[in-house]
């Protein structure tokens, strides 16, 4: 019986070590102490801490409890692969008489480190408690003894016991588990494991800790977190990984993406090293990826960041019912003007030239795109709020969030007339198309009051509205495009009410460097609970779209949509940030759970 | 298959001498009148008298909930003016509608009065046309022709909207005579010109049909031997009364519902007479087809090549399955049948034109693709598809496919080979039925409906 269990479960024992590979090792600050045991040709070092404790904390939250009530999750748990995994979990828990999170905590409380050389060569180091170490060794001995007593397992590899330099060790095919000085070393090959144990036993050999890339990556990791023991830290030799990861080095610049992300994509492409930090808890989670800021690209980045590269994206305009806010510190005018010098891709340049020509034609040839962009100051915010349109009760319609771009103008005296002219030209062009009868024309109105100028277009009302009595016409009720000014502030919004709200709100404050001295260059911030409310307003269209996409009946589609909307409510914010420092570029994603979701049972 | 009766011209349309259908007969009826049926539906059908089954098929009571669902989807497409999503909406109806014969008939008229969203470019107008066809599908034919002649989508598609008194546009008039009502050889160029004049002033205003009397030519027109025609309405009524119209529509219905092969002229003559006797009401005419001797004869069994829509929807209906309409729409477009986007005003040629070396592989792949797609869902019993249909082994899986999917029985050698392949391809019981469908897809018989 034991043997049968063991034959089937040697795989589980190794699956367990693989699970542990998600965990980490003992360090006081950013993980570098096991580095002295690792050979210099390692390319990635991943360290994790306290996964068992974190697992326990997260599994107690209301969010996880609700997740497991979802029909989709219940169905997924019935999948054979998932059932096998759960069986494996039960087996391991039975073997060690401990729940898996407690087991993880026993084995990774001092951290665990996974190092990867390339191809299939890896090593996992962890330093469990003395009890846990003893239990693991004993279990492996029992497995190995049972295997030795049994017959050859039809050519299949069996666990066997051995020693290396008088230290206990076990093998399975090419893989090895060794014990030395309270450490457990699991490696994909004997040689890799031996090289680590040799260093643990005091051999003087060069380690990765002396490698300059590792030191640089460690410095980067330290520069993006003040936490002592983040859940996960990854230090990556990007240069060395290129052949394995098939990373492109000369893909050319994607002008659109670079404009959004401030040139960081090209910087990442050429980065020699990277560090990633992640943490998770009942309140939320974050991931930060840092690369050195390449000196060579500093000049180019001025075109994205503006000449004063120390300035930060603005803080958000404080409005009610925000769904999305994207903020940049970006000199669009300079980028547009210098595009031929910073973009090498001829197609992208041709696209920019065509856009310049087309949009300038749309502006009636009296204002050019370059003119408009030059008037825009570097601090910009794209903001979306809950729909402002009024739809008749019981009438099915799509309600689109109101959105607008706000910022400051340079050279106000020239900028305002130019923008007003461009806006009027665009409205005229739209009204020409409206002549085809597909949508109502815009009626333009200019209002001037107490230093505020608003030019807004509203869709023409035809008395009883029978002229455009169709759902497509209802869609246009979401829009009353507006251009507004107050002093040097401007706003271009999809709805007049939003433009008014933005101009009446306190002016956005300039951003400040964070505690690590990094400045925000781009911030994309989402309020999922508000998004859920927008989804609720559009529930029927969302259900219909789901039915078309899946062919399901209404009840199933309704269930999916309602579930997604309910899950969104559990998240307070989700944020993607691009930060720039003197020496590093950092991409950060973080999300915070709403109070109710983070509550524990 | 003892229901196969040899068709004779003289008694082709007389009622078949059957009180109840066999399972093969029921499968044939559901395939042709609709898109196909599962074994459970077929078993229920064979317990009922044939006329009851046919009456049940020809209803238009889809139920309030289904129509509400459909309406919401329509509204979403209209609101975003997304003509590209039109095929998905209709495919959803094909899969889910409880009135399969109605959907099939609407598809027939859509191919007959072919109008493409590619030119109309308005989801609202295309859906309105679909609604017109749906409303008048069961006739009378004259009402349908009249409504289509005033339909904004058709007015745009065949340039009728610019048909002015001083400059008549003959496009719609030509197609009405040639493709919609009487067919080539039954009219002259003069008739086209006169008919175009009758339709002058039929315009679109604010997306709706409007009669502009200032652009209408009020003088009398001489159309098909009648010199007393003034308006478009009179012209339509006169055209539909022509003997050639009954014969023309009879031919098209025959090709769509009975066989791709050209029948003896007497068969069409007698069918045209039935159309006239019923004053072009389509429901009784379809009932005649579905209870006729010829429909249950070798003249009809397996004598049609499945259109891509029939292939895909038929597969799903046989299995009580649903699939992603958006994905299906894309696949069917690749095989040459994108509903709402017919290739020309002639509609789809159908018959052998569905198959060439490229589409043949595509049609086989389509079946596998549908069955493997992540959004394809099956009604199961105890989490197992095989249990729902009592599939015990490879042989029962093959026999199930033969019953519900294939229009002609396999011979013993074919059945044995197929069983062997299914047996060897999958040891898992729950996979055998789908495996049998995938294997059967490679048989030529799978292409016949």
Interface residues (C-beta under 8 A of the other chain):
Chain A: X78 X396 X397 X398 X437 X438 X467 X468 X470 X471 X472 X474 X475 X540 X541 X543 X544 X545 X547 X548 X549 X550 X551 X552 X553 X554
Chain B: X65 X69 X72 X73 X75 X76 X78 X79 X80 X81 X85 X88 X89 X91 X92 X95 X96 X122 X123 X124 X206 X207 X322 X323 X324 X325 X326 X328 X375 X376 X377 X383
